[in-house]
Amino acid sequence: MTYAAITYRVKPGHEDEIAEIFQNFKRLGTSVLRDEEGNEVGRLLGTAVFIKDDFMVRVIHYEGTLEAVSKTMAGHGGVHSLEAKLAPYLQQQRDTSTTEAFGSYFRNATMRCISQLSADSRPAEAS
């Protein structure tokens, strides 16, 4: 299981408006990620969004590749609706209108992961 953190620079002072946009977000109908041929290539396990002042981070928990996550999100109408509602609150506008443009933004906004720990990777405790 992997995590990714996607960054957004937002205009400060609009935390409540941005929170409302995310509270009304329509989730995908399935957690399964599929390729162009319809093969299962991963799963979305969860997301969380954090905001403070002018910085927002969307954390995505997934199985598979970040590219598969990006392609799935780029094809989801709810994501495009969210992007349109979020646009007035962004410090810099970005193009997410096509799968390629969305993927480019997604890659460029992804934070470098320096550590991922989970209970599954923890050494067994000595008795």
N, C-alpha and C positions, 0 to 999 in steps of 0.2 A: 504494500500500500504506500502511496506516495502523496505528498502535499505540494501544492504550488501556491505562491502568493503573488497576486497581480496588483500592481500599484495604480493609484489614480491621484492626481493633484487636483484638488477641488477648491472652490472659493470658500474661504473661512466664513463662519457665521451662518451656514446653511445646513448644519448637521441634522436638524429636525426634518427639513424638507427632503433631504437625501434619504434619511431613515424611512420616511413614509413611502418613497419610491420603492425601496427594497422590500418593505413590508407588504406591498401590493403586488410583488413580482409573482408571475404565474410560473410554477415549476414545470420542468419537463414531465411528460407523461410516463416516462420510463427512466430508469437509471442506467440502462444498457447503452453502451457506445457501439456503433456499427460503422463499418467501412462502406465504401461506395457499392460493394457487392452485397451488402446486407449481413456480412459476417460479424459476429460479436468480437470486438477488439478491446473491450474494457468496460468499466462501470464508474459512474459518479457515485461516490460514497457519502459526500456531504459538502456543504459550503458554509462559510461564515464571512461576514463583512464587518470590518472595524473602521471607525473614523475618529480622528482627533484633529481639530483645527483644519488645516489645509491638506491633510494626508488621509487617504482611505486605502484600505487593503482588503482584497477579496481572497480568502483562503479556500482552496479547492482540494478536497480529499478524493483521490481517484485511484483506480487500477487501470493499467494500460499506458498509453503515451499522452503527453500533454498535447501533441498534435491532434490526436483523436478527440480530446476534450474540446479543443479549439474549433475543430470542424463541426462538432455536434452543436456547440453553442452558437456558432455562426449561422447555422441553419434553423435555429429556433426563433420563431416570431416573437416570443416573449422577451428574448434577449434584445432584439432590435427595438422593441417598444421601450424597454428599460433604458437602452442607450439614448433614445430620442428624448426621454424625460430627464435623463441625467445631464444631457448636453449643456443646458444653460448654467449648470453649476460647476462645470469643468474649467480649470484655468487655461488649458490648451485643448482645442477641438481635435478630434481624431477621426479618421475615416474607418468605419466598421461596416460599410455598406455591402461589401462582397466578402466571400469566404477568404479570399487571399488578403484583403485589407484587414479583416478581423484577425486573421492569423498573424499578420505582421505586427499589429498592435499588441496582440497577446504575447508574442515572443519578446518584444521590446519592453513591455511593462512587467515582465516576470522578474521577481527578485531572485538573486542568487541564493540557493539553498546551501547553508553551511552545516546544518545538522538536522537529522530526523531520527527521533528515538520513539520507540513504542514498547509496550509490555511484551510483544512478541519477540523483540530483538534483545531483550534483557537476559543476561545470564541467569541460569537457575540458581536459586538460593540454597546455600548449604544448610543441611539439617542440624 
